[in-house]
Amino acid sequence: MRAPEFWRSRGAVSNLLWPAAQVWRLVTARRIAQPPRFRAPVPVICVGNVTAGGTGKTPVAMSLAAHLAERGIAAHFLSRGYRGQLAGPVQVDPQHHSFRDVGDEPLLLAAQAPTWVARDRAAGGAAAVAAGAQALVMDDGFQNPTVAKDISLLVVDGGFGFGNHRCLPSGPMREPLADALARAHAVVIVGDDREEVEAEVLAIRRLPILTARYVPAPAAEALAGKRVVAFAGIGRPEKFFETLVLLGAELVEAIPYPDHHAFADNDIMMACEIAAERDAIPVTTEKDFVRLPREAQPMVTPVPVTLAWEDEAALARIIGGLLSTGRGGPDASGPDSFGSGSAGVST
């Protein structure tokens, strides 16, 4: 979903919804306090967030799985399959499943490593382990207690931060920030820290701060100097539009849609007609591309991006700490077992 403007401040609409936010906070806290139903015999890394909307969890999860693969560890992804129709557990098959079946993120994940969709994450984790997973990387699930986590990374969009700090629906927070930081091992800030996220986090808890940014993949560099009509249905479409400008493309039209938007033929035809009229190329994100009607995909160019870490060594230390000890995390010795403070980690 796209964050409404009132989530950035504490105006009249936010104040009106504040009582509902207190109910949300209490219900969420009660759910999180439940003990896990599944403790995997392999390491479990959860990539989550504390705000609604897109923060960059999926690219972070994909990067972590790649780091594990470099260490010879075959990680499987575990996802709820947001907006997908299949309850699971089911292993995602991009040749057979559509985004309507399993959601859009699982299709991206499955292109890299085995991916399991399950509304019941405990059952999904058990299915992945039975299929040979040597590690589990959870895309989302930070507020879901059913699977015991060894490392929990909290991903924050540096361009949005924590908004007005109020819980849903009065603000963007899934739970109070202090509660989330108490269960996290590290915070990952994606993009420029325009909202002083690092300062806010460290004022509450001395946690490692990792920073990362999106960079165009080599295949996207061909768009430099080209005129483009861009459309995107992600949490913050403006991030994609900014990436195109940084790439050197000439952005002649930017068309935002709500997050997880199911594109219709008319949506694609509109973008293509504008592009034809203005001598431009219609482009979108890889995540949006999997939600295009298949017959429309040849008309649109997906723009692949990768996640670049400012300090690869800091990430390696966190992953290495898990692998060397075998277990860790808030279900074992707590976040401080992986180091306190940001010295040598924050960039």
N, C-alpha and C positions, 0 to 999 in steps of 0.2 A: 504494500500500500504506500501511497505518497503521504508524507507528513503534512497535515494541515497547518496553516500558518499560525494558528493559535497555540500550537504545541511549542512554539519558540518563546512565548511570553505567558504571563499570568493575567490575561485580560478577562473580560466578562464571560466569554464562552467557557474558558478553562475553569473559572470559578464556579460556574453553574454545574459543571461536571465533576467538581471536586468530591462531593459525597460518594458518587459512584466509584471514584478512584480509590477511596478508602476501602470499599468492599472488595475491589479487585486486589488490592494489596494484601488484605487479610486472607482471601481465598488462595492467592498464589503462595503466600508464606506457609499456609497449612499444607498445600500440596508438596512443596519443596521439602518440607520437614519429614516426609515419609521415607522410610528406609528403602534402599535399592532392592529390586527383585532379582537382578542378574548381576553377578560379578564375573566378568570374563576371565578365562585363564590366560589371556593375552593383554598387552597394553591397550588402554582406551584413552584416546585424546578427543576431547570435546571442543569444538569451535562454535562458540555461541555469541550472543549479544545481550545487551540489557535494554535496548530500545527497539521499538517496532520499526519495520521497514528495512531496506537494504543497507548493510554496512560493509559488505565484502567478505562474508563468511565463506562462501563457496570457493573463491580464489585462494583464500588462506588454507582451507581444507585441502585443496588440490596441491598446493605447494608443500604442505606437510607430508602428504602421501608420497610426493616425489622425493622428499628428503629421506623418508623411510626406505623407499625403493633403492636409493643410492647406498643404503646400509645393508641391502640384501633382505629387507623385511617386506613381505607382501601384505600391504594394508588393504582392507576392504572399507568402503564408505558405508555409513549407515545414515539414512535420512527418513524423515516422516513422509516425504513426498507431498509437500504442501500443494493443495488443490488437485491432487491426483485422485482418481476414482478407486484405485486398487488399495485395499486395506493391508495386504501383505500378510506375512513376510513374502516378498517376491524379489528375485534378482532381476535387475533392470536389463532389458535387451533392447538397445536403440534401434535394431532392425525390426523389432516386433511392437514395442511400446511407443506410444505418443505421449506428449506432455499432458494430455487429458487423462492418460492412464496413471502416470507416475509423477507428474509435475515437471517443471523445466530444469531445475538444478540437477536432479538425478540423471537426466540425459547427458548433461555436460560431464558429470562425475564418471558416468559409466564409460565414457570415451577414454578415460585414463586408467581406471581400475575397477574391479568388481564392486558393484553398488547394490545395496539392499534397501528397499522401501518397506517400511512397516509402521503402521499407526502405533502398534505395541512395540516400542523400541527394544524392550527386553527380549521379546520373541525374535525380533530382527537380528539382534546381536548374537543370540544363540544360533540362528540359522547361518550367519556369516562364519562363526567359529567352526560349525560343523562342516562348512564348505571349504575350510582350510585357511581362513584368515589368520595371519600372524600378528595383526594389530587392527584395531578398529579406529577409524576417524569419523567422528560424528559431525555431520553438517547440521548445526543447530541442536537443540536439546539441552541447553544450559539450565533451563528451568524445569527440565523433566528429570525426576529422581529415580526412575526405574532401572537405569543402568549405572553402575558404579564407575566413576571416572578417575583416571590416574592423573591426567593433566587437563585443566580447563583453561582455555584461552578466551578472553573476552575481547571481541572485535568492536572497534568504535570508528565511526566515520569522522575523520578530523574536520570535515567541513560542516558537520551538524552538531557533533558533541552529544550532550544529554538534554538539549532543549530546555524546557522550563523545569526539569527535574521531577515533574509530577507523574504519577502512575496513570496508565490507561483508564478511562478515555480522556481524562483531563490533560494528560501529557503523553509523551512517547515512551515512558519507562515501563518495562515489564515488571519491575520490582525496584525498591529503593537501591540507589547506587551502593551504599555501604553494605547492604546485604549481599549484593552480587560480588563485590570485591572480596568479601570474606571467604568466598568459595573459589575464587580465581587464582591461578598460578602466575599469570602474566596478562598484560593488556596489550593488544595490538592496535595501533592507530594507523588507519589506512588513509593516505593522502595528507596534505598539509594540515598541521594542527592549528586551524584557524580559531578554534573555540577553547583553547587552553585546556585541552583534555588531560594532558600529562600533569599539569599543575593541580587540577581537581582531583585526579586519582591519587597522587602522592600526598595530598593533604589529608586523605582518609586512610590510606594504607601504603606502605612502602613495598610496592610490587615491581617486578621487572617490567619495563616499558619497551616494547618492540615497535618499530615503525616500518611501514612498507608503502609502496606506491604502485599504481598501475603504469605499465610501460607497454607501448604497442609491440606486438610480436613482429618478427621480420616480415611476415606476409602482409601486415598492415602498412608497412612503409611505402608500398606502392601508391598509397593515397596521397602522399605528400605532393602539394601543388595542384591537386585535383579539386574540382568543385563538387561538393556533396550535399545531398539532402538527407539529413539524419533523423531517424525516429527511434524512440526507445521507451519501453514500458518496464523500467526498473525503479528501485526505491528513490534514487535521485538521478533522473535522466540528465541533468545538467553536468554530472560528472563525465558522462560519455561525450557530451558535446564539447566540454573543455579538453578532453583527451584528443579529440579530432583536431582542434585548433593547435594544440601543442605538437601534434604530429605534422602540422604544416598543411593540412587540408583547408580549403576555403569553404567555410560553412555558410551556405546560401539559404538554408532553411532548417530549423530545428523543431521537431514535432514531438512533444512529450505525451506519454500515455501513463495510466496508472500501473503500478507494479503488478507483474504477472498477467498483464492484459492479453486476452485471447484475440489475436488479430483476425479480422474478417477480410474477405476479398476486397471490400471497399476501402479499407485502411491502406492496403498495399497499393491499390490502383491510384489512390490519391497521391501517395508519396511518389509513385512512378510518373504520374502525369506532371507533378510539379518539377521533378527532375528533368523530364523531357523538355518542358517549357524553358527551363533555365540552364540547359546544357550541363547537367550535373549527374552524379551517380547516386542512386538511393542506397543508403547504408544503415546498418543497425548493429546491435551487440550480438555476440554469440548466444547469449541467453535468450534474447528476443527471437533470434533466427530459428531456434527449435520450435517456437510457437507460431511460426508462419505456416499458412496452408502449403502443403508440399508442392503444389503446382505453381505457387508464387515464389518459392525459394530461388529458382534460377534468375529471377529478376532483381534480386537484392544481394548486395555484397556484405557478408558478415565481417566485422572488424575484430580480429583476435587481439587480446591483450594478455599480458602475464603480470604476475606480482613480483616486484623487485624489493628485496629486504635491504634496509639500510645497513644492517649489521647481521650478516649471515652467521657469524660466530656465536652471537647471542642466542639465535634460534637453535643452533647446533648444541649449545650447552644445555638448553632446556630439554630437548629431545634426548640428548645423551644422558642426562640425569635420570630420565625415566628408564631408558634401556639398561643403564648400568646397575640400577637398584632393583629393576624388575617391577616395582610398584611404587606408587607415590600418590599424590593428590589428596584432596580434602577427605576422601573416604579412608585414607591411611594416616599419614603423619601431618597433613595440612599443607597449605600453600607455602609456608615458610621453609619447608624442607627443600625447596628449590632456590633458596636464596631470598634475602629480604633487601628491599631497596633497589634502586635502578643503576647504581654505580657499575660501569662496565657493560651495561645492557641498554640503557636509554641512549638515544642518539640525538 
